[in-house]
Amino acid sequence: MVAGVVLTAWACMPVPGRQVEITLGQAVALSKSHAISKLEVDAESGTMMMTAVVGDTPLKIPDARGQLVEITKDTELRANIASLSVADLQQLGFVLPENYSTNAISSGLVGMLLTFLPLLFLLMILLFVFGSRGGAQDKALGFVRSRARLVSPDRPRLTFADVAGSEEAKQDLLEVVEFLKNRWKFQAIGATIPKGILLVGPPGTGKTLLARAVAGEAGVPFFSVSGSEFVELFVGVGAARVRDMFAQAKRNAPCIIFIDEIDAVGRSRSGGMPGGHEEREQTLNQILVEMDGFDPNVGVVVLAATNRPDVLDPALLRPGRFDRRVALDLPDTGGRLAILQLHGKGKVIDKDIDLAVIAKETHGFSGADLSNLMNEAAILTVRRDKKAIGMKELEEAIDRVIAGPERKSLRVNPKDKETTAYHEAGHALVARMLPNVDPVHKISIVARGSMGGYTRLLTEDRYFLTASKFRGTLATLLAGHASEEMAFNEVSTGPHSDIKQATALARKMITEFGMSKKLGLRTYGAEPVPVGMERKDYSDYTARMIDDEVKEILEEAHETARKILRENRARLAHIANRLLAQETLEGPGLEAAFDEPIDESPAAAAAFSEREVSGKPLTVPTNRDGHREE
């Protein structure tokens, strides 16, 4: 049985510490005589290493080649076992010593693995299936959880001191702050704070900023969410998120829930008519129930922001839900100054800058626009390698916010540049001559954005506008067209934006402001119908009268502009020439263009008339880039 095993050995001298290779039969014989004290079986290499038990007298045994060798107590014996396991060696009669080790896997263990491997595989499949079901359930539960972001009161807080230009709105919200701080004062006297407060205003007026300031002043948790985050593809998800959001708010009461752009989910319900959205309406119903349902929300104040209050559902605006409406309008001159000063903190501003002048120049700017203005000025300062923000950077930043960045790479031919100069000179001259138009602040023929040039007026804050003011504005808008027509005996596409604005303003005068003698004191509009179209509240005959009245008002304004330009032909040409030479007129240069003496002799007027008829303008010589040659 042992004879078939191939063995290898070396003939060695009996030197302590040497290794001798013996046959497997000799190894079995030594084990039976208990002459082996240590055994290591290596199944990977098919060998076993043994240490012999030898007394003082060396032991002579044959090695693997049949030669007698002497082994001592330090001699290591090596035998080739091929693929035999420890169990196989025992069957051959090998007696295992007490101290032995092996890296072989026993056949019994292999058999057990082969027996239980299918069961282990089946168990793994079951664990994977049930784990996937649990994960899917967790995902489903996470899908209906509220997306509201919690701002902890421990974070750096935003207060009313960080909000400028909305003093009246802050006064309206002080009661909410006091209620969140000291509810017992209101409860002691039986008063309740409004459950919902609606912040209404144009984009950029600081609705979100003010809501965060209320939470910062009160020192309470602040949940912020957008109305669009409730509406999902699957029915019922929005309502579930609303329930979860209010449940979290109750656990953190007193607190504030802020819903931005609530018109995304709070639009008026269709009542079953076509065009309705079932999921959005269910979400809205859940908001209505949570705000004023059977379970009152004690200590939870809901703030919402929108710039479309006209589309909200009436049930959302009734007492008990959004009781109070806080209007945030565009800031006036004082508000703009306060906002500029607020955003100027932390910026290096030149001492000679008067922010009050910048506030007057930025009529119609929102708080976001003013923040962008200060940031653009700081960027321009760094780009120009200056140490402090100067007036030039602020003026340039205003132009960038209004009209876009300067298009320096645009090559304008001299003809188009001259047309732009006369167009903008016409706007400026008519605005200067009419008494009800705001003063001219700046004229430029430098291309910015989609505009080839622009005339900026120093607009004042007005809350009531008169018909004469509107007519003066219309004449100013159409003055660019009239100037081109007079100077070149033809018109271009340049005034298309002016004509569009003038037409819209004239129509508002008639249909909204009642400034038409023919059509009387009433409004004319269109009301939406469920199918998405509009239904006019006036007849086709009235519509024709409106069109005729709009045309008449525009023609009257155009004729007013032409009359002013005809009476000041020489001044118009002078301003246009100054624009061609300098490209931008403002400050003292602008006043000089309006007031400095010029040649108004009959000969100059005749030259202008001849040029008007021939269509060949006579201007100062220009070089290839369109600049005046000195």
C-alpha positions in Angstrom: 0.0 0.0 0.0 2.9 2.3 0.7 5.1 1.0 -2.1 3.3 3.1 -4.7 4.4 6.4 -3.1 7.3 8.2 -4.8 9.9 9.4 -2.3 13.0 11.6 -2.5 15.9 11.8 -0.1 19.5 13.1 0.4 22.5 11.2 1.8 23.7 13.4 4.6 26.3 13.3 7.4 25.0 13.1 11.0 25.2 16.8 11.6 22.9 18.4 14.2 20.1 20.5 12.7 20.2 18.8 9.3 17.1 17.5 7.3 16.7 13.9 6.1 14.1 12.8 3.6 12.6 9.3 4.4 10.0 7.1 3.0 6.4 7.1 4.1 6.8 3.5 5.3 9.8 4.5 7.5 7.8 7.4 8.9 4.9 5.0 9.8 7.4 2.7 11.5 9.0 5.5 13.5 5.5 6.7 14.6 4.6 3.3 15.8 7.7 3.1 17.9 6.9 6.6 19.3 10.1 8.0 17.9 8.4 11.2 16.6 7.9 14.1 18.9 6.6 16.8 16.6 4.6 16.6 13.4 3.6 19.3 10.8 1.4 18.2 7.9 1.3 20.5 4.8 -1.4 19.4 2.5 -0.7 22.1 -0.1 2.9 20.9 -0.8 2.1 17.2 0.0 4.7 16.8 2.7 5.0 16.3 6.4 7.9 17.4 8.7 8.8 15.4 11.8 11.3 15.7 14.6 12.7 12.3 15.8 13.0 11.2 19.4 16.6 10.0 19.8 18.7 9.3 22.9 22.4 9.9 23.3 23.2 7.2 20.8 22.5 8.2 17.1 19.8 6.2 15.4 20.6 4.6 12.0 17.7 4.3 9.6 17.5 4.1 5.8 16.7 7.3 3.9 14.5 7.6 0.8 17.3 6.2 -1.4 17.9 3.2 0.9 21.2 4.4 2.3 21.7 4.3 6.1 22.0 7.6 7.8 22.4 8.6 11.4 19.9 10.9 12.9 20.1 12.7 16.2 17.6 14.4 18.4 17.9 17.6 16.4 17.5 16.0 13.0 14.3 16.9 11.0 12.7 14.2 8.9 10.7 14.9 5.8 8.3 12.5 4.0 6.3 12.9 0.9 2.6 12.1 1.5 1.2 13.2 -1.9 -2.5 13.9 -1.5 -3.1 11.9 1.6 -4.9 13.5 4.5 -4.3 13.0 8.2 -7.2 10.5 8.3 -5.6 8.6 5.4 -2.3 8.5 7.3 -4.1 7.1 10.4 -5.6 4.3 8.2 -2.0 3.4 7.1 -1.1 2.9 10.8 0.5 6.3 11.4 0.4 7.2 15.1 -0.1 10.9 15.6 2.0 12.4 18.3 0.4 14.8 20.9 2.1 17.8 19.3 1.0 18.0 15.7 -0.5 20.6 13.4 -2.0 20.5 9.9 -3.5 23.0 7.3 -5.4 20.3 5.6 -9.2 20.2 5.5 -10.5 17.0 6.8 -12.6 14.9 4.6 -15.3 14.9 7.2 -15.5 18.7 7.1 -15.5 18.6 3.3 -18.4 16.2 3.4 -20.3 18.4 5.8 -19.7 21.4 3.6 -20.9 19.5 0.6 -24.0 18.5 2.5 -24.9 21.9 3.9 -23.8 24.0 1.0 -27.2 24.0 -0.7 -28.8 24.9 2.6 -26.4 27.7 3.1 -27.1 29.0 -0.5 -30.9 28.8 0.1 -30.5 30.7 3.4 -28.5 33.5 1.6 -31.3 33.8 -1.0 -33.9 34.1 1.7 -31.9 36.7 3.6 -31.4 38.8 0.4 -35.2 38.7 -0.4 -36.3 39.7 3.0 -33.6 42.3 3.2 -34.7 43.8 -0.1 -38.3 44.0 1.1 -37.2 45.8 4.2 -35.0 48.2 2.2 -37.9 48.9 -0.2 -40.2 49.5 2.7 -37.6 51.9 4.2 -37.3 53.7 0.9 -41.1 54.0 0.6 -41.3 55.5 4.1 -38.5 57.9 3.3 -40.3 58.9 0.1 -43.3 60.2 2.0 -41.2 62.0 4.7 -41.2 65.7 4.7 -38.5 67.5 2.7 -38.5 70.5 5.1 -35.0 71.5 6.2 -34.6 72.3 9.9 -32.5 75.2 10.8 -31.5 74.8 14.5 -31.6 77.9 16.7 -28.1 77.0 17.8 -26.6 78.0 14.5 -25.6 81.7 13.7 -28.9 83.5 13.7 -30.2 86.0 11.2 -32.0 88.9 13.0 -34.0 92.0 12.0 -30.8 94.0 12.0 -29.7 92.0 9.0 -32.8 93.0 7.0 -33.1 96.6 5.7 -35.7 98.4 3.6 -38.7 96.6 5.1 -39.4 98.5 8.3 -43.2 98.3 8.1 -43.1 94.5 7.5 -40.7 94.1 10.4 -43.2 95.9 12.7 -46.0 93.6 11.6 -43.9 90.6 12.5 -42.8 91.8 15.9 -46.0 90.4 17.4 -45.1 86.9 16.1 -41.6 87.2 17.6 -43.1 88.2 21.0 -45.6 85.4 20.9 -42.9 82.8 20.2 -40.8 84.2 23.0 -43.5 84.7 25.6 -46.6 82.8 24.8 -47.9 83.1 28.3 -48.5 86.9 27.9 -51.0 86.2 25.1 -52.6 83.2 26.8 -53.1 85.0 30.1 -55.3 87.6 28.4 -57.0 85.1 26.1 -55.3 86.4 22.8 -54.1 84.1 20.1 -51.5 84.9 17.5 -52.4 84.4 13.8 -51.7 80.8 12.7 -50.5 81.8 9.2 -48.9 84.9 7.8 -48.6 85.5 4.1 -45.6 87.5 2.8 -46.5 89.1 -0.5 -44.1 91.0 -2.8 -42.2 91.0 -6.0 -39.2 88.7 -6.4 -36.1 89.8 -4.6 -37.8 91.9 -1.9 -36.6 89.7 0.9 -39.5 87.4 1.8 -37.3 84.4 2.7 -34.8 86.6 4.4 -37.5 88.2 6.6 -38.9 84.8 7.5 -35.5 83.6 8.7 -35.0 86.8 10.6 -38.3 86.1 12.5 -37.0 82.7 13.5 -33.7 84.2 14.5 -35.2 86.9 16.6 -37.5 84.4 18.4 -34.7 81.8 18.8 -36.9 78.9 17.7 -36.4 76.1 15.2 -37.1 77.0 11.5 -38.5 74.6 9.0 -38.0 75.7 5.4 -39.6 74.0 2.4 -40.7 75.0 -1.1 -44.3 74.5 -2.3 -43.1 72.5 -5.3 -41.5 69.8 -3.0 -45.0 68.6 -1.9 -46.3 67.7 -5.3 -45.1 64.4 -6.7 -46.0 61.9 -9.4 -47.6 59.5 -7.0 -51.0 60.3 -5.5 -51.0 60.9 -1.7 -47.3 61.6 -1.3 -47.8 65.4 -1.0 -50.4 65.0 1.7 -48.2 62.5 3.6 -45.3 64.9 3.5 -47.6 67.7 4.9 -48.6 65.5 7.8 -45.1 64.5 8.5 -43.9 68.1 8.4 -46.5 69.3 10.9 -45.8 66.3 13.1 -42.1 67.3 13.2 -43.1 70.9 13.9 -45.3 69.9 16.9 -42.4 68.0 18.4 -40.2 71.1 18.1 -42.8 73.6 19.1 -42.6 76.6 19.4 -41.3 76.8 15.9 -41.8 78.3 12.5 -42.7 76.6 9.2 -41.8 78.6 6.1 -43.4 77.5 2.8 -41.7 79.4 -0.1 -43.7 79.8 -3.4 -46.9 78.5 -1.8 -48.7 79.3 -5.1 -47.2 76.1 -6.5 -49.5 74.0 -4.2 -52.0 76.5 -3.0 -53.6 77.5 -6.3 -57.4 77.8 -6.5 -59.0 74.4 -6.8 -60.8 73.7 -10.1 -63.9 72.1 -8.5 -63.8 69.1 -10.9 -63.4 71.2 -14.0 -60.9 70.2 -16.7 -57.4 71.3 -16.0 -57.4 70.3 -12.3 -54.6 68.5 -10.6 -55.8 65.8 -8.2 -52.5 65.3 -6.3 -52.0 69.1 -5.8 -55.6 69.5 -4.6 -55.2 66.7 -2.1 -52.0 68.3 -0.8 -53.7 71.7 -0.5 -56.6 70.0 1.4 -54.1 68.5 3.9 -52.5 71.9 4.5 -55.9 73.4 5.2 -56.7 70.6 7.7 -53.4 70.9 9.4 -53.6 74.7 9.8 -57.1 74.8 11.1 -58.4 71.3 11.7 -59.6 69.3 14.7 -56.1 69.1 16.2 -54.9 72.6 16.8 -51.2 73.5 16.2 -50.2 75.2 19.4 -47.0 77.1 19.1 -46.5 76.5 15.4 -46.6 79.6 13.2 -46.8 79.1 9.4 -45.1 81.7 7.2 -45.6 81.6 3.4 -44.3 83.6 0.6 -45.7 84.3 -2.9 -45.7 86.9 -5.6 -49.0 85.7 -7.0 -51.6 86.1 -4.2 -54.4 86.5 -6.8 -54.2 82.8 -7.7 -54.4 81.4 -4.2 -57.4 79.4 -3.1 -59.9 81.4 -1.0 -60.0 78.8 1.7 -56.3 79.3 2.3 -56.8 83.0 2.9 -59.7 82.9 5.3 -59.4 83.8 9.0 -58.0 80.9 11.0 -55.4 80.0 8.3 -53.5 82.8 6.8 -55.0 85.6 8.9 -52.5 88.3 8.1 -50.9 89.5 4.9 -47.6 91.4 5.0 -46.8 93.3 1.9 -43.2 93.7 0.9 -42.9 96.3 -1.9 -39.8 97.5 -3.8 -37.8 99.7 -1.4 -38.1 103.5 -1.7 -35.1 105.8 -1.7 -34.6 105.6 2.0 -34.9 101.8 2.0 -32.5 101.5 -0.9 -30.0 103.6 1.0 -30.3 101.4 4.1 -29.9 98.2 2.0 -26.8 99.7 0.3 -25.3 100.5 3.7 -26.1 97.0 4.9 -24.4 95.3 2.0 -21.6 97.8 2.1 -20.5 96.3 5.5 -17.4 94.3 5.1 -16.5 96.0 1.8 -13.7 98.6 1.3 -15.6 101.7 0.0 -14.0 105.0 -0.9 -14.7 107.7 1.6 -15.9 110.1 -1.1 -18.8 107.9 -2.2 -22.3 109.2 -1.5 -24.5 106.1 -1.3 -27.6 108.5 -1.3 -26.8 109.3 -4.9 -26.6 105.6 -5.8 -30.0 105.1 -4.0 -31.6 107.8 -6.2 -30.2 106.2 -9.3 -31.5 102.7 -8.5 -35.2 103.3 -8.7 -37.1 100.0 -9.1 -34.2 97.9 -7.7 -35.1 95.2 -5.3 -33.0 94.2 -2.3 -31.5 91.3 -4.3 -30.6 93.7 -7.2 -28.9 96.1 -4.7 -26.9 93.2 -3.2 -25.9 92.1 -6.7 -25.0 95.8 -7.4 -22.5 96.0 -4.5 -21.0 92.6 -5.3 -20.5 93.6 -9.0 -18.8 96.8 -7.9 -16.5 94.9 -5.6 -15.6 92.5 -8.5 -14.9 95.4 -10.9 -12.7 97.0 -8.2 -10.6 93.8 -8.0 -10.5 93.5 -11.7 -9.1 97.0 -12.0 -6.6 96.3 -9.3 -7.9 99.1 -7.0 -7.9 99.1 -3.2 -11.4 100.5 -2.6 -14.7 100.6 -4.4 -15.1 104.0 -6.2 -18.0 105.8 -7.8 -17.0 104.7 -11.3 -17.3 101.1 -10.2 -20.7 101.6 -8.7 -21.9 103.5 -11.8 -20.6 100.7 -14.0 -22.3 98.1 -11.7 -25.6 99.9 -12.1 -25.3 99.7 -15.9 -24.4 96.0 -15.7 -27.4 95.2 -13.6 -29.8 97.2 -15.8 -28.4 96.4 -19.3 -25.8 93.7 -18.9 -22.0 93.8 -19.3 -20.4 96.0 -21.9 -19.8 94.3 -25.2 -16.3 95.5 -25.9 -15.6 93.1 -28.7 -18.6 94.2 -30.7 -17.5 96.1 -33.8 -20.1 98.7 -34.7 -19.9 100.4 -38.1 -20.0 104.3 -38.1 -23.5 104.3 -39.7 -25.1 102.2 -37.0 -23.2 104.2 -34.3 -24.5 107.5 -35.7 -28.0 106.1 -35.8 -27.7 105.0 -32.1 -26.3 108.5 -31.2 -29.3 110.3 -32.7 -31.7 107.8 -31.2 -30.4 108.3 -27.6 -30.0 112.0 -28.1 -33.7 112.2 -29.1 -34.7 110.4 -25.9 -32.6 112.7 -23.7 -33.6 115.9 -25.4 -37.4 115.3 -25.2 -37.1 114.1 -21.6 -35.2 117.3 -20.8 -37.8 119.6 -22.4 -40.9 118.0 -20.9 -41.9 119.2 -17.4 -43.4 115.9 -16.2 -40.5 113.6 -17.1 -37.7 112.6 -14.7 -34.4 114.3 -15.2 -31.8 112.7 -17.5 -28.9 111.2 -15.6 -26.8 109.4 -18.2 -26.7 108.8 -22.0 -24.5 106.1 -23.6 -24.1 104.5 -27.0 -21.9 101.7 -25.6 -23.5 98.4 -26.5 -24.6 96.4 -23.4 -26.4 93.1 -23.6 -29.0 93.3 -26.4 -29.1 97.1 -26.3 -27.0 99.3 -28.6 -27.3 102.2 -26.2 -29.5 103.6 -23.5 -30.7 106.7 -21.7 -31.0 106.5 -18.0 -33.3 108.9 -16.1 -33.0 109.8 -12.4 -36.4 108.4 -11.4 -38.1 109.6 -8.3 -40.3 107.6 -6.0 -44.0 108.3 -6.8 -47.1 106.5 -5.5 -49.5 108.3 -7.7 -48.9 108.9 -11.4 -50.9 111.4 -13.5 -52.1 111.3 -17.0 -49.7 114.1 -17.9 -46.9 112.0 -16.5 -47.8 109.1 -18.6 -48.1 111.2 -21.8 -44.6 112.7 -21.1 -43.3 109.2 -20.7 -44.9 108.1 -24.0 -43.3 111.1 -25.8 -39.9 110.2 -24.3 -40.2 106.6 -25.4 -41.2 107.5 -29.0 -38.6 110.3 -29.2 -35.9 107.9 -30.4 -38.0 106.8 -33.4 -38.8 110.5 -34.1 -35.2 111.5 -34.0 -34.1 108.7 -36.4 -36.9 109.7 -38.7 -35.9 113.3 -38.7 -32.2 112.8 -39.0 -32.1 110.1 -41.6 -35.5 110.3 -43.3 -36.0 106.6 -42.5 -36.5 104.4 -39.5 -34.7 101.3 -38.2 -35.5 98.3 -36.0 -33.8 100.1 -33.0 -37.1 101.5 -31.5 -38.9 98.2 -31.4 -38.6 97.9 -27.6 -39.6 101.5 -27.1 -42.7 101.0 -29.2 -43.6 97.9 -27.3 -43.4 99.6 -24.0 -45.3 102.6 -25.2 -48.1 100.5 -26.6 -48.4 98.6 -23.3 -48.5 101.8 -21.3 -51.1 103.4 -23.5 -53.3 100.4 -23.3 -53.1 100.4 -19.5 -54.1 104.0 -19.4 -57.3 103.1 -21.2 -58.2 99.7 -19.9 -57.0 99.9 -16.3 -56.6 103.6 -15.2 -59.7 105.1 -16.9 -57.8 107.8 -18.6 -59.9 107.9 -21.8 -62.8 110.3 -22.3 -64.3 108.2 -25.1 -64.4 104.9 -23.1 -65.2 106.4 -19.7 -64.4 105.4 -16.1 -64.3 101.7 -16.2 -61.8 98.9 -16.6 -61.6 96.5 -19.6 -60.0 93.2 -19.0 -60.1 89.4 -19.6 -61.0 86.8 -17.1 -59.7 83.2 -17.3 -62.0 80.3 -18.1 -61.4 76.6 -17.2 -60.3 75.6 -20.6 -57.2 77.8 -20.3 -58.4 80.6 -22.7 -59.6 84.1 -21.9 -63.0 85.6 -22.0 -63.2 89.4 -22.6 -65.6 91.4 -20.5 -66.3 93.8 -23.4 -67.7 93.6 -26.9 -65.8 93.5 -30.2 -67.0 97.0 -30.9 -65.4 98.2 -27.6 -62.2 96.4 -28.5 -62.1 98.3 -31.8 -62.6 101.6 -29.8 -59.8 100.6 -27.5 -57.4 100.0 -30.4 -58.4 103.3 -32.0 -57.8 105.1 -28.7 -54.4 103.5 -28.2 -53.4 104.5 -31.7 -54.6 108.1 -31.1 -52.6 108.4 -27.8 -49.5 107.0 -29.4 -49.8 109.3 -32.4 -50.2 112.3 -30.1 -47.1 111.4 -28.1 -45.1 110.8 -31.3 -46.1 114.3 -32.6 -45.2 115.9 -29.3 -41.7 114.4 -29.6 -41.3 115.5 -33.2 -42.4 119.0 -32.4 -39.8 119.3 -29.6 -37.0 117.9 -31.8 -37.9 120.2 -34.7 -37.7 123.2 -32.5 -34.3 122.1 -31.1 -32.7 120.6 -34.2 -29.3 122.2 -33.6 -29.2 121.0 -30.0 -30.2 117.5 -31.1 -27.2 117.4 -33.6 -24.9 118.8 -30.9 -25.8 116.1 -28.4 -25.4 113.4 -31.0 -22.0 114.7 -32.0 -20.9 114.8 -28.4 -22.1 111.2 -28.0 -20.1 110.1 -31.1 -17.0 111.8 -29.7 -17.3 110.6 -26.0 -19.7 107.6 -26.3 -21.1 108.4 -22.7 -22.4 111.6 -21.3 -23.1 112.0 -17.6 -22.5 114.6 -14.8 -21.0 117.9 -15.9 -20.5 116.7 -19.4 -24.1 115.9 -19.8 -25.2 119.3 -18.4 -22.8 121.0 -20.8 -24.3 119.2 -23.8 -27.7 120.6 -22.8 -26.6 124.1 -21.8 -23.5 125.1 -23.6 -23.9 127.7 -26.4 -24.2 126.3 -30.0 -24.8 127.7 -33.4 -28.6 128.1 -33.7 -28.4 130.4 -36.7 -30.9 130.0 -39.6 -28.1 128.7 -41.7 -27.5 125.8 -39.3 -31.2 125.1 -39.1 -31.3 125.2 -42.9 -28.4 122.7 -43.1 -30.3 120.4 -40.7 -33.4 120.7 -42.8 -31.5 119.9 -46.0 -30.0 116.9 -44.3 -33.4 115.8 -43.1 -34.8 115.9 -46.6 -31.8 114.3 -48.3 -31.2 111.7 -45.7 -27.4 112.3 -45.7 -26.4 113.3 -42.1 -23.6 115.8 -41.7 -21.7 114.8 -38.5 -18.2 115.1 -37.3 -15.6 113.0 -39.1 -15.0 109.6 -37.5 -12.2 107.1 -37.7 -12.5 103.4 -38.5 -13.7 102.5 -35.0 -16.4 105.1 -35.0 -14.6 107.5 -32.6 -14.3 111.2 -33.3 -11.1 112.3 -35.0 -9.4 115.1 -33.1 
